Amino acid sequence: MDTYAIPIVNGVLPRPDGGVLQGVFLDSFFANMLVKTGVGNDIFLFPLSSDDKSLYPVGVLVRIEDMWVDKVPQGSDATALFARVIGRERCKARKFSLSNEGLFALDIEKIDIYELRSLGYPIICGAGWHPTGGYTTFGSNRKDIEITIYGFELETGKDVAIVGYLGSEIEPEKAHTVEHAIIRSLKNYAMCTPKTLRECMEKETEELKWSVEIGIAKKLPEVFGVTKSGFCGNPLTQMASYYLSEEFQNQIESGEDILNSLSKARKKTVSRLTKDMDISSRKGLRQLQALKKGMFHDDTPEELKVLKRVIMKFPANPWN
């Protein structure tokens, strides 16, 4: 089956089993595709990765329930096409075709995430909900690892979460990386598979190392742990926040103005952190040391067979 297809940024897709989603379509190219499809007919919504702007072929086939033109919120007198859709099935397109008429998804076939999991190909589905954060906890022996990813339902706003009891599948340092990579994958693709998880783990660690490099080189401790997936809470970032507040207050009390106080507090904070955590001043080495000793992350690549076992420790979605 071939159908019109619309890419969606940040993995915001309705639940495939009847989830309702409403959105505004500002781009006239895609708005015209909706109009051509018409109310009561199907269209394919799929993720557009915010990381590399690539088209991810697994999405949700939806039925258009209603369409109308209205003013854009906070957009003065500008108007746009609004649409309400209802999810029907999880599907995969073999490929995409672009023409003057529109973007088409070709040879769409239904996929069953539960069947895939039962066949040994684990998936976490992000359709119908949006992850906003997570945390990793460890047992007393560091081998009883638990990862929680939390967020909200797109349709109702209700809080939801998925929890993975990993046991000793991976080391604690790697678990922290997995946590952030799952969030990143779900935001990018509305799905987490072993391949997207490994890809997101690599991107996440690179951005964490970059945040360390910028933070130390430019004396900006507040950027430690900031990536596209959010903010990483760890000993380094927690100490940076505490030291920065303390040093800023000290400078203000000494009579410095706000700008000078902040500048001096940043420099003193970076100096205290690198000394307390014994982080080198050498470029490259300081990234690795801060990542492993300060942020509790491990940047070594993980085998797909291990990541498959890790994903299977989580439910297929928050409602499963």
FIKESE-103668 format. One record per residue (C-alpha): residue number from 1; residue in three letters; y, x, z. Coordinates in nm, 4 decimals. Example, Ala and Ser with C-alpha at 12.3 -4.5 7.8 and 13.67 -1.06 7.14 Angstrom:
BEGIN
[pt 1; 'ALA'; [-0.4500; 1.2300; 0.7800]] [pt 2; 'SER'; [-0.1060; 1.3670; 0.7140]] 
***
This chain:
BEGIN
[pt 1; 'MET'; [0.0000; 0.0000; 0.0000]] [pt 2; 'ASP'; [0.3526; 0.1210; -0.0861]] [pt 3; 'THR'; [0.6664; -0.0012; 0.0871]] [pt 4; 'TYR'; [1.0283; 0.0831; 0.1578]] [pt 5; 'ALA'; [1.0622; 0.3402; 0.4352]] [pt 6; 'ILE'; [1.3485; 0.4174; 0.6748]] [pt 7; 'PRO'; [1.3624; 0.7387; 0.8828]] [pt 8; 'ILE'; [1.4593; 0.6989; 1.2487]] [pt 9; 'VAL'; [1.6096; 0.9824; 1.4556]] [pt 10; 'ASN'; [1.4770; 1.0645; 1.8051]] [pt 11; 'GLY'; [1.1480; 0.8799; 1.7710]] [pt 12; 'VAL'; [1.2846; 0.5337; 1.8551]] [pt 13; 'LEU'; [1.0111; 0.3055; 1.7205]] [pt 14; 'PRO'; [0.8963; -0.0384; 1.8432]] [pt 15; 'ARG'; [0.5563; -0.0930; 1.9990]] [pt 16; 'PRO'; [0.3121; -0.1544; 1.7137]] [pt 17; 'ASP'; [0.1551; -0.4530; 1.8900]] [pt 18; 'GLY'; [0.4481; -0.6930; 1.8722]] [pt 19; 'GLY'; [0.7326; -0.4918; 2.0212]] [pt 20; 'VAL'; [1.0805; -0.6099; 1.9220]] [pt 21; 'LEU'; [1.3612; -0.3680; 1.8410]] [pt 22; 'GLN'; [1.7167; -0.4261; 1.7256]] [pt 23; 'GLY'; [1.9411; -0.1709; 1.5568]] [pt 24; 'VAL'; [2.2459; -0.1109; 1.3406]] [pt 25; 'PHE'; [2.2227; 0.0498; 0.9966]] [pt 26; 'LEU'; [2.5467; 0.2266; 0.9086]] [pt 27; 'ASP'; [2.4201; 0.4061; 0.5983]] [pt 28; 'SER'; [2.4588; 0.1810; 0.2937]] [pt 29; 'PHE'; [2.1557; 0.3387; 0.1206]] [pt 30; 'PHE'; [1.9152; 0.2288; 0.3929]] [pt 31; 'ALA'; [2.1020; -0.0966; 0.4593]] [pt 32; 'ASN'; [2.0491; -0.1946; 0.0943]] [pt 33; 'MET'; [1.6769; -0.1237; 0.1318]] [pt 34; 'LEU'; [1.6605; -0.3682; 0.4206]] [pt 35; 'VAL'; [1.8400; -0.6344; 0.2194]] [pt 36; 'LYS'; [1.6065; -0.5815; -0.0779]] [pt 37; 'THR'; [1.3035; -0.6112; 0.1485]] [pt 38; 'GLY'; [1.4310; -0.9345; 0.3018]] [pt 39; 'VAL'; [1.3644; -1.1276; 0.6214]] [pt 40; 'GLY'; [0.9964; -1.1966; 0.6808]] [pt 41; 'ASN'; [0.8747; -0.8933; 0.4871]] [pt 42; 'ASP'; [0.7470; -0.5529; 0.5999]] [pt 43; 'ILE'; [0.9125; -0.2131; 0.6031]] [pt 44; 'PHE'; [0.7912; 0.1254; 0.7312]] [pt 45; 'LEU'; [0.9871; 0.2979; 1.0102]] [pt 46; 'PHE'; [0.9034; 0.6613; 1.0763]] [pt 47; 'PRO'; [1.0519; 0.9577; 1.2669]] [pt 48; 'LEU'; [1.2992; 1.2095; 1.1320]] [pt 49; 'SER'; [1.2648; 1.5229; 1.3455]] [pt 50; 'SER'; [1.5938; 1.6245; 1.5040]] [pt 51; 'ASP'; [1.4617; 1.9822; 1.5291]] [pt 52; 'ASP'; [1.4198; 2.0588; 1.1601]] [pt 53; 'LYS'; [1.5137; 1.7314; 0.9828]] [pt 54; 'SER'; [1.1577; 1.6980; 0.8522]] [pt 55; 'LEU'; [0.9931; 1.3634; 0.7739]] [pt 56; 'TYR'; [0.6986; 1.2847; 1.0020]] [pt 57; 'PRO'; [0.4588; 1.0564; 0.8125]] [pt 58; 'VAL'; [0.3200; 0.8625; 1.1108]] [pt 59; 'GLY'; [0.5291; 0.5613; 1.2062]] [pt 60; 'VAL'; [0.5198; 0.1844; 1.2602]] [pt 61; 'LEU'; [0.4958; -0.0888; 0.9984]] [pt 62; 'VAL'; [0.7388; -0.3623; 1.1081]] [pt 63; 'ARG'; [0.8316; -0.7126; 0.9943]] [pt 64; 'ILE'; [1.2021; -0.7912; 0.9535]] [pt 65; 'GLU'; [1.2745; -1.0879; 1.1813]] [pt 66; 'ASP'; [1.6479; -1.1246; 1.1216]] [pt 67; 'MET'; [1.9484; -0.9550; 0.9591]] [pt 68; 'TRP'; [2.3221; -1.0075; 0.9950]] [pt 69; 'VAL'; [2.6546; -0.8329; 0.9398]] [pt 70; 'ASP'; [2.8761; -0.7778; 1.2415]] [pt 71; 'LYS'; [3.1439; -0.5476; 1.3797]] [pt 72; 'VAL'; [3.0242; -0.2080; 1.4957]] [pt 73; 'PRO'; [3.0685; -0.1633; 1.8744]] [pt 74; 'GLN'; [3.3772; 0.0488; 1.9423]] [pt 75; 'GLY'; [3.4276; 0.0812; 1.5689]] [pt 76; 'SER'; [3.7594; -0.1055; 1.5349]] [pt 77; 'ASP'; [3.7229; -0.3444; 1.2392]] [pt 78; 'ALA'; [3.4292; -0.1640; 1.0775]] [pt 79; 'THR'; [3.1233; -0.3768; 1.0024]] [pt 80; 'ALA'; [2.7599; -0.2866; 0.9437]] [pt 81; 'LEU'; [2.4202; -0.4419; 0.8887]] [pt 82; 'PHE'; [2.2206; -0.5274; 1.2004]] [pt 83; 'ALA'; [1.8500; -0.6014; 1.1955]] [pt 84; 'ARG'; [1.5812; -0.7124; 1.4390]] [pt 85; 'VAL'; [1.2239; -0.6069; 1.3667]] [pt 86; 'ILE'; [0.8849; -0.6620; 1.5270]] [pt 87; 'GLY'; [0.6133; -0.3964; 1.5306]] [pt 88; 'ARG'; [0.2879; -0.4769; 1.3507]] [pt 89; 'GLU'; [0.0727; -0.1647; 1.3117]] [pt 90; 'ARG'; [0.0672; 0.2094; 1.3633]] [pt 91; 'CYS'; [0.0451; 0.3579; 1.0125]] [pt 92; 'LYS'; [0.0505; 0.6836; 0.8225]] [pt 93; 'ALA'; [0.2016; 0.7470; 0.4794]] [pt 94; 'ARG'; [0.0257; 0.9874; 0.2452]] [pt 95; 'LYS'; [0.3633; 1.0948; 0.1031]] [pt 96; 'PHE'; [0.7195; 0.9780; 0.0356]] [pt 97; 'SER'; [0.9023; 0.9124; -0.2911]] [pt 98; 'LEU'; [1.2813; 0.9012; -0.3301]] [pt 99; 'SER'; [1.4594; 0.7215; -0.6152]] [pt 100; 'ASN'; [1.7912; 0.5500; -0.6785]] [pt 101; 'GLU'; [1.6281; 0.2300; -0.5613]] [pt 102; 'GLY'; [1.5309; 0.3689; -0.2209]] [pt 103; 'LEU'; [1.2858; 0.5745; -0.0180]] [pt 104; 'PHE'; [0.9231; 0.4686; -0.0476]] [pt 105; 'ALA'; [0.6219; 0.5399; 0.1732]] [pt 106; 'LEU'; [0.3170; 0.5686; -0.0521]] [pt 107; 'ASP'; [-0.0461; 0.4864; 0.0253]] [pt 108; 'ILE'; [0.0192; 0.3615; 0.3790]] [pt 109; 'GLU'; [-0.2942; 0.3287; 0.5874]] [pt 110; 'LYS'; [-0.3444; 0.1899; 0.9356]] [pt 111; 'ILE'; [-0.4334; 0.4327; 1.2135]] [pt 112; 'ASP'; [-0.5882; 0.3465; 1.5481]] [pt 113; 'ILE'; [-0.4801; 0.5896; 1.8205]] [pt 114; 'TYR'; [-0.7566; 0.4719; 2.0543]] [pt 115; 'GLU'; [-1.0193; 0.5301; 1.7886]] [pt 116; 'LEU'; [-0.8782; 0.8749; 1.7151]] [pt 117; 'ARG'; [-0.8913; 0.9649; 2.0828]] [pt 118; 'SER'; [-1.2504; 0.8455; 2.1070]] [pt 119; 'LEU'; [-1.3368; 1.0665; 1.8094]] [pt 120; 'GLY'; [-1.1951; 1.3717; 1.9832]] [pt 121; 'TYR'; [-0.8462; 1.3834; 1.8332]] [pt 122; 'PRO'; [-0.6146; 1.3151; 2.1281]] [pt 123; 'ILE'; [-0.2764; 1.1482; 2.0827]] [pt 124; 'ILE'; [-0.0015; 1.0312; 2.3145]] [pt 125; 'CYS'; [0.1938; 0.7495; 2.1485]] [pt 126; 'GLY'; [0.5707; 0.7335; 2.1996]] [pt 127; 'ALA'; [0.6347; 0.4075; 2.0143]] [pt 128; 'GLY'; [0.8005; 0.1428; 2.2315]] [pt 129; 'TRP'; [0.9317; 0.3761; 2.5000]] [pt 130; 'HIS'; [1.1660; 0.6714; 2.5400]] [pt 131; 'PRO'; [1.0900; 0.9690; 2.7680]] [pt 132; 'THR'; [1.3852; 1.0883; 2.9756]] [pt 133; 'GLY'; [1.2333; 1.3558; 3.1993]] [pt 134; 'GLY'; [0.9334; 1.4856; 3.3845]] [pt 135; 'TYR'; [0.8043; 1.7037; 3.6638]] [pt 136; 'THR'; [0.5016; 1.9186; 3.7407]] [pt 137; 'THR'; [0.3343; 1.9466; 4.0806]] [pt 138; 'PHE'; [0.0613; 2.1788; 4.2037]] [pt 139; 'GLY'; [-0.2014; 2.1630; 4.4745]] [pt 140; 'SER'; [-0.2235; 2.4171; 4.7534]] [pt 141; 'ASN'; [-0.4487; 2.6420; 4.5470]] [pt 142; 'ARG'; [-0.2308; 2.6198; 4.2313]] [pt 143; 'LYS'; [-0.5298; 2.4776; 4.0440]] [pt 144; 'ASP'; [-0.4724; 2.1060; 4.1042]] [pt 145; 'ILE'; [-0.2002; 2.0458; 3.8443]] [pt 146; 'GLU'; [-0.0352; 1.7094; 3.7808]] [pt 147; 'ILE'; [0.2285; 1.6379; 3.5138]] [pt 148; 'THR'; [0.4419; 1.3221; 3.5121]] [pt 149; 'ILE'; [0.6524; 1.2148; 3.2134]] [pt 150; 'TYR'; [0.8862; 0.9243; 3.2870]] [pt 151; 'GLY'; [1.1173; 0.7087; 3.0775]] [pt 152; 'PHE'; [1.1916; 0.3452; 2.9909]] [pt 153; 'GLU'; [1.0712; 0.0683; 2.7614]] [pt 154; 'LEU'; [1.2923; 0.0266; 2.4571]] [pt 155; 'GLU'; [1.2633; -0.3524; 2.4574]] [pt 156; 'THR'; [1.3128; -0.4316; 2.8270]] [pt 157; 'GLY'; [1.4608; -0.1173; 2.9798]] [pt 158; 'LYS'; [1.1826; -0.1186; 3.2386]] [pt 159; 'ASP'; [1.0843; 0.2161; 3.3916]] [pt 160; 'VAL'; [0.7524; 0.3524; 3.2676]] [pt 161; 'ALA'; [0.5596; 0.6778; 3.3035]] [pt 162; 'ILE'; [0.2450; 0.8611; 3.2032]] [pt 163; 'VAL'; [0.0618; 1.0996; 3.4360]] [pt 164; 'GLY'; [-0.1819; 1.3730; 3.3427]] [pt 165; 'TYR'; [-0.4191; 1.5178; 3.6039]] [pt 166; 'LEU'; [-0.4905; 1.8574; 3.4510]] [pt 167; 'GLY'; [-0.6919; 2.0158; 3.7296]] [pt 168; 'SER'; [-0.7306; 2.3803; 3.6279]] [pt 169; 'GLU'; [-0.7176; 2.3387; 3.2496]] [pt 170; 'ILE'; [-0.4128; 2.5672; 3.2272]] [pt 171; 'GLU'; [-0.2138; 2.7954; 3.4559]] [pt 172; 'PRO'; [0.0843; 2.6502; 3.6470]] [pt 173; 'GLU'; [0.3326; 2.8505; 3.4373]] [pt 174; 'LYS'; [0.1883; 2.7057; 3.1178]] [pt 175; 'ALA'; [0.1855; 2.3544; 3.2683]] [pt 176; 'HIS'; [0.5617; 2.3622; 3.3100]] [pt 177; 'THR'; [0.5970; 2.4524; 2.9419]] [pt 178; 'VAL'; [0.3573; 2.1727; 2.8455]] [pt 179; 'GLU'; [0.5636; 1.9202; 3.0404]] [pt 180; 'HIS'; [0.8811; 1.9955; 2.8462]] [pt 181; 'ALA'; [0.6990; 2.0223; 2.5142]] [pt 182; 'ILE'; [0.5406; 1.6760; 2.5524]] [pt 183; 'ILE'; [0.8852; 1.5262; 2.6129]] [pt 184; 'ARG'; [1.0233; 1.7096; 2.3118]] [pt 185; 'SER'; [0.7364; 1.5982; 2.0875]] [pt 186; 'LEU'; [0.7674; 1.2323; 2.1901]] [pt 187; 'LYS'; [1.1427; 1.2388; 2.1276]] [pt 188; 'ASN'; [1.1004; 1.4035; 1.7889]] [pt 189; 'TYR'; [0.7963; 1.2254; 1.6504]] [pt 190; 'ALA'; [0.7271; 0.9256; 1.8800]] [pt 191; 'MET'; [0.3903; 1.0982; 1.9159]] [pt 192; 'CYS'; [0.2308; 1.4029; 2.0727]] [pt 193; 'THR'; [-0.0696; 1.5688; 1.9098]] [pt 194; 'PRO'; [-0.2176; 1.9143; 1.9705]] [pt 195; 'LYS'; [-0.0260; 2.0500; 1.6700]] [pt 196; 'THR'; [0.3116; 1.8982; 1.7613]] [pt 197; 'LEU'; [0.2585; 2.0039; 2.1229]] [pt 198; 'ARG'; [0.1984; 2.3676; 2.0278]] [pt 199; 'GLU'; [0.4966; 2.3615; 1.7920]] [pt 200; 'CYS'; [0.7231; 2.2141; 2.0586]] [pt 201; 'MET'; [0.6015; 2.4632; 2.3200]] [pt 202; 'GLU'; [0.7131; 2.7460; 2.0918]] [pt 203; 'LYS'; [1.0540; 2.5893; 2.0280]] [pt 204; 'GLU'; [1.1048; 2.5044; 2.3926]] [pt 205; 'THR'; [1.0377; 2.8584; 2.5158]] [pt 206; 'GLU'; [1.2599; 3.0081; 2.2458]] [pt 207; 'GLU'; [1.5489; 2.7843; 2.3536]] [pt 208; 'LEU'; [1.4895; 2.8648; 2.7199]] [pt 209; 'LYS'; [1.5017; 3.2374; 2.6431]] [pt 210; 'TRP'; [1.8153; 3.1825; 2.4379]] [pt 211; 'SER'; [1.9771; 2.9969; 2.7305]] [pt 212; 'VAL'; [1.9025; 3.2998; 2.9512]] [pt 213; 'GLU'; [2.0478; 3.5419; 2.6976]] [pt 214; 'ILE'; [2.3681; 3.3403; 2.6563]] [pt 215; 'GLY'; [2.3921; 3.2727; 3.0289]] [pt 216; 'ILE'; [2.3681; 3.6384; 3.1264]] [pt 217; 'ALA'; [2.5593; 3.7909; 2.8348]] [pt 218; 'LYS'; [2.8469; 3.5408; 2.8491]] [pt 219; 'LYS'; [2.8348; 3.4928; 3.2285]] [pt 220; 'LEU'; [2.7588; 3.1205; 3.1986]] [pt 221; 'PRO'; [2.4897; 3.0410; 3.4587]] [pt 222; 'GLU'; [2.5286; 2.6673; 3.4019]] [pt 223; 'VAL'; [2.3530; 2.6935; 3.0620]] [pt 224; 'PHE'; [2.0326; 2.8361; 3.2133]] [pt 225; 'GLY'; [1.7446; 2.5997; 3.1309]] [pt 226; 'VAL'; [1.9355; 2.3775; 2.8872]] [pt 227; 'THR'; [1.7362; 2.2866; 2.5733]] [pt 228; 'LYS'; [1.7310; 2.0013; 2.3231]] [pt 229; 'SER'; [1.4728; 1.8205; 2.5342]] [pt 230; 'GLY'; [1.6984; 1.8219; 2.8397]] [pt 231; 'PHE'; [1.7484; 2.0371; 3.1479]] [pt 232; 'CYS'; [1.4664; 2.2414; 3.2972]] [pt 233; 'GLY'; [1.4586; 2.2319; 3.6770]] [pt 234; 'ASN'; [1.3171; 2.5560; 3.8172]] [pt 235; 'PRO'; [1.3992; 2.8213; 4.0812]] [pt 236; 'LEU'; [1.6409; 3.0074; 3.8519]] [pt 237; 'THR'; [1.8437; 2.6993; 3.7520]] [pt 238; 'GLN'; [1.8426; 2.5609; 4.1062]] [pt 239; 'MET'; [1.9661; 2.8894; 4.2513]] [pt 240; 'ALA'; [2.2257; 2.9165; 3.9743]] [pt 241; 'SER'; [2.3651; 2.5746; 4.0658]] [pt 242; 'TYR'; [2.3714; 2.6569; 4.4375]] [pt 243; 'TYR'; [2.5282; 3.0022; 4.3946]] [pt 244; 'LEU'; [2.7884; 2.8762; 4.1483]] [pt 245; 'SER'; [2.9034; 2.6002; 4.3850]] [pt 246; 'GLU'; [2.9131; 2.8422; 4.6768]] [pt 247; 'GLU'; [3.1026; 3.1138; 4.4900]] [pt 248; 'PHE'; [3.3473; 2.8632; 4.3410]] [pt 249; 'GLN'; [3.4295; 2.7261; 4.6843]] [pt 250; 'ASN'; [3.4787; 3.0788; 4.8190]] [pt 251; 'GLN'; [3.7246; 3.1614; 4.5413]] [pt 252; 'ILE'; [3.9214; 2.8403; 4.5919]] [pt 253; 'GLU'; [3.9425; 2.9037; 4.9672]] [pt 254; 'SER'; [4.0683; 3.2559; 4.8997]] [pt 255; 'GLY'; [4.3677; 3.1141; 4.7124]] [pt 256; 'GLU'; [4.2587; 3.1536; 4.3502]] [pt 257; 'ASP'; [4.3508; 2.8845; 4.0953]] [pt 258; 'ILE'; [4.0757; 2.6686; 3.9441]] [pt 259; 'LEU'; [4.0266; 2.8624; 3.6181]] [pt 260; 'ASN'; [4.0163; 3.2050; 3.7831]] [pt 261; 'SER'; [3.7914; 3.0681; 4.0556]] [pt 262; 'LEU'; [3.5426; 2.9398; 3.8022]] [pt 263; 'SER'; [3.5456; 3.2613; 3.5995]] [pt 264; 'LYS'; [3.4873; 3.4826; 3.9044]] [pt 265; 'ALA'; [3.2257; 3.2437; 4.0449]] [pt 266; 'ARG'; [3.0289; 3.2611; 3.7196]] [pt 267; 'LYS'; [3.0277; 3.6415; 3.7168]] [pt 268; 'LYS'; [2.9280; 3.6654; 4.0823]] [pt 269; 'THR'; [2.6537; 3.4047; 4.0339]] [pt 270; 'VAL'; [2.4937; 3.5918; 3.7436]] [pt 271; 'SER'; [2.5138; 3.9175; 3.9382]] [pt 272; 'ARG'; [2.3477; 3.7638; 4.2466]] [pt 273; 'LEU'; [2.0732; 3.5978; 4.0419]] [pt 274; 'THR'; [1.9744; 3.9079; 3.8470]] [pt 275; 'LYS'; [1.9712; 4.1127; 4.1679]] [pt 276; 'ASP'; [1.7802; 3.8600; 4.3805]] [pt 277; 'MET'; [1.5168; 3.7990; 4.1115]] [pt 278; 'ASP'; [1.5057; 4.1603; 3.9957]] [pt 279; 'ILE'; [1.5914; 4.0691; 3.6371]] [pt 280; 'SER'; [1.6719; 4.3553; 3.4008]] [pt 281; 'SER'; [2.0093; 4.3868; 3.2291]] [pt 282; 'ARG'; [1.8396; 4.4958; 2.9039]] [pt 283; 'LYS'; [1.8586; 4.2480; 2.6189]] [pt 284; 'GLY'; [1.5169; 4.1040; 2.5340]] [pt 285; 'LEU'; [1.3525; 4.2163; 2.8557]] [pt 286; 'ARG'; [1.5840; 4.0007; 3.0663]] [pt 287; 'GLN'; [1.4831; 3.6966; 2.8604]] [pt 288; 'LEU'; [1.1139; 3.7413; 2.9353]] [pt 289; 'GLN'; [1.1677; 3.8267; 3.3017]] [pt 290; 'ALA'; [1.3958; 3.5284; 3.3607]] [pt 291; 'LEU'; [1.1576; 3.2984; 3.1753]] [pt 292; 'LYS'; [0.8491; 3.4012; 3.3707]] [pt 293; 'LYS'; [0.9826; 3.5031; 3.7108]] [pt 294; 'GLY'; [1.2820; 3.2711; 3.7329]] [pt 295; 'MET'; [1.1937; 2.9664; 3.5244]] [pt 296; 'PHE'; [0.8192; 2.9601; 3.5887]] [pt 297; 'HIS'; [0.7367; 2.9370; 3.2176]] [pt 298; 'ASP'; [0.4776; 3.1147; 3.0053]] [pt 299; 'ASP'; [0.5640; 3.1803; 2.6399]] [pt 300; 'THR'; [0.2235; 3.2973; 2.5166]] [pt 301; 'PRO'; [0.0723; 3.0746; 2.2417]] [pt 302; 'GLU'; [-0.2042; 2.8377; 2.3517]] [pt 303; 'GLU'; [-0.5223; 2.7557; 2.1612]] [pt 304; 'LEU'; [-0.5443; 2.4110; 2.0025]] [pt 305; 'LYS'; [-0.8766; 2.3389; 2.1743]] [pt 306; 'VAL'; [-0.7075; 2.3842; 2.5118]] [pt 307; 'LEU'; [-0.4152; 2.1605; 2.4143]] [pt 308; 'LYS'; [-0.6607; 1.8940; 2.2996]] [pt 309; 'ARG'; [-0.8163; 1.8883; 2.6457]] [pt 310; 'VAL'; [-0.4710; 1.8782; 2.8052]] [pt 311; 'ILE'; [-0.3574; 1.5754; 2.6029]] [pt 312; 'MET'; [-0.6799; 1.3899; 2.6817]] [pt 313; 'LYS'; [-0.5830; 1.4102; 3.0496]] [pt 314; 'PHE'; [-0.2975; 1.1686; 2.9737]] [pt 315; 'PRO'; [-0.3243; 0.7998; 2.8805]] [pt 316; 'ALA'; [-0.2531; 0.7016; 2.5204]] [pt 317; 'ASN'; [0.0736; 0.5346; 2.6299]] [pt 318; 'PRO'; [0.2368; 0.3942; 2.9487]] [pt 319; 'TRP'; [0.0621; 0.0580; 2.9045]] [pt 320; 'ASN'; [-0.2900; 0.1931; 2.8538]] 
***
